[in-house]
Amino acid sequence: MKRRRFLALASSGGIGATAGCISLGGETYATLQRLDLINPRSDPVTVDVRIEQEDTDEVAYLETHEILTDPNMVTLDCVWPDAPVTVMVRQMNENWNRLTTSEYEDCLGVIVEIRNDRPSFVTHTSECPIRTAACHTDVAE
């Protein structure tokens, strides 16, 4: 966040309205709202998805998914803690491609395109409907 915008929000009391992405310790991060896996290739592909809590490296999600060809996709919705996380995706035991939510602000939607060379991440700001403890995994507690 740019300094002037931060100061304007802080002075107007609006800093608490930034979608709740500020913890008591003052650390900012984006809350991951949704993760979509898309395969634009012509054949189905199998990928591993791993989501870890950034500060503890505790695994919040680890699954293998087969993704059919576009327009089909796999949507993971709310299977992680409301905390800074690292999203990792790889295909066929290749190296992990990583995205860390502490590098973003507010609420985050992520689309992972499974390309021939490696998965790529496309991010977008998202509404924050997934903001309750009941929605997130027990790891968030």
Summary of the structure (lengths in Angstrom):
residues: 141
radius of gyration: 16.2
end to end distance: 27.8
largest distance: 53.6
contacts: 394
relative contact order: 0.24
helix: 14%
strand: 41%
